Amino acid sequence: MENSKGAICQSCGMPMQKEEYFGTNGDGSKNREYCNFCFRGGKFVDEGITVEQKIDQVVEIAKTKMNMPEGKAREMANNTIPKLKRWQR
């Protein structure tokens, strides 16, 4: 999936604007659907996490790393994360 800035991770919604942001498949090749924080070596780093837990995780990162107010971060995460490929069931 892409936004106006390019590919976004289909697990956490992070923009993947640089090659090093892409995750890796089991054979070491780049995975263009998931970022390196979510997907390495062909597996999800946080296998078994729920969509609600992923939202909480993304909110915490947005607050601490991006200085985003919690309300705005939660609204953004709630509007984005459930629509991503990993969470479609």
C-alpha positions as CSV (number, residue, x, y, z in Angstrom):
1,M,0.0,0.0,0.0
2,E,1.2,3.5,-0.8
3,N,0.3,6.9,0.4
4,S,1.3,10.2,-1.2
5,K,4.8,9.8,0.0
6,G,5.3,6.1,-1.1
7,A,5.0,2.7,0.5
8,I,3.8,2.3,4.1
9,C,4.2,-0.7,6.3
10,Q,1.2,-3.0,6.2
11,S,1.6,-3.8,9.9
12,C,2.3,-0.5,11.6
13,G,1.7,2.2,9.0
14,M,5.2,3.6,9.0
15,P,6.2,5.4,5.8
16,M,9.0,3.4,4.2
17,Q,10.8,6.2,2.3
18,K,14.3,4.6,2.4
19,E,15.5,1.2,1.2
20,E,16.7,0.3,4.7
21,Y,13.2,0.7,6.2
22,F,12.0,-2.4,4.3
23,G,11.7,-5.6,6.2
24,T,13.4,-8.8,5.0
25,N,12.1,-12.1,3.8
26,G,13.4,-15.5,4.9
27,D,15.9,-15.5,2.1
28,G,17.2,-12.1,3.0
29,S,15.5,-10.3,0.2
30,K,13.7,-7.0,0.9
31,N,10.0,-7.2,1.7
32,R,8.2,-4.2,0.3
33,E,5.0,-4.7,2.4
34,Y,6.4,-4.5,5.9
35,C,9.1,-2.4,7.6
36,N,12.2,-3.7,9.3
37,F,10.7,-3.0,12.8
38,C,7.8,-5.3,12.1
39,F,9.2,-8.0,9.8
40,R,12.6,-9.6,9.8
41,G,13.8,-12.9,8.3
42,G,10.3,-13.7,6.9
43,K,8.6,-13.4,10.3
44,F,6.7,-10.8,12.3
45,V,8.9,-9.5,15.2
46,D,5.8,-9.3,17.4
47,E,4.0,-12.5,16.2
48,G,0.8,-13.0,18.2
49,I,0.2,-9.4,19.0
50,T,-3.4,-8.2,18.6
51,V,-4.4,-5.1,16.5
52,E,-5.3,-3.3,19.8
53,Q,-1.8,-4.0,21.2
54,K,-0.2,-2.8,17.9
55,I,-2.3,0.4,18.1
56,D,-1.1,1.0,21.7
57,Q,2.5,0.3,20.6
58,V,2.3,2.8,17.7
59,V,0.7,5.4,19.9
60,E,3.6,5.1,22.4
61,I,6.2,5.4,19.6
62,A,4.4,8.5,18.2
63,K,4.3,10.1,21.6
64,T,7.9,9.4,22.6
65,K,9.7,9.6,19.2
66,M,7.6,12.1,17.4
67,N,6.4,14.2,20.3
68,M,2.8,13.8,19.1
69,P,0.0,14.4,21.6
70,E,-1.6,11.1,22.7
71,G,-5.1,12.0,21.5
72,K,-3.8,12.8,18.0
73,A,-1.6,9.7,17.9
74,R,-4.4,7.4,19.0
75,E,-6.8,8.9,16.5
76,M,-4.3,8.4,13.7
77,A,-3.5,4.8,14.8
78,N,-7.2,3.9,15.1
79,N,-7.9,5.2,11.6
80,T,-4.9,3.5,10.0
81,I,-3.8,0.3,11.7
82,P,-7.0,-1.8,11.3
83,K,-7.1,-1.1,7.5
84,L,-3.6,-2.4,6.9
85,K,-3.1,-5.8,5.2
86,R,-1.7,-7.6,8.3
87,W,-4.9,-6.9,10.3
88,Q,-7.5,-7.9,7.6
89,R,-9.2,-11.1,8.6
